[in-house]
Amino acid sequence: MVIKKENHRFVVIIEKDIFEQFKILAEKEKRSASNLAAKMIEDYVRKHN
C-alpha cells in the first residue's frame, strides 16, 4: 500500500481483546479496522474543530 504525501501514518497501542472487538465492529460496517479508525478520528476532529 502506498501512502500519499498528504497522508500520515501512526501507531496506536491497545489491548488485544479490545482490538478484536473493534475488528468485529468494523466488519459489521464492511470496513477494515484501520479504515474505521481513520473515519472515527476524522469525524472526531471535524466535530471538535
Secondary structure, DSSP 8 states (H G I E B T S, - for coil): ----TT---------HHHHHHHHHHHHHTT--HHHHHHHHHHHHHHHT-
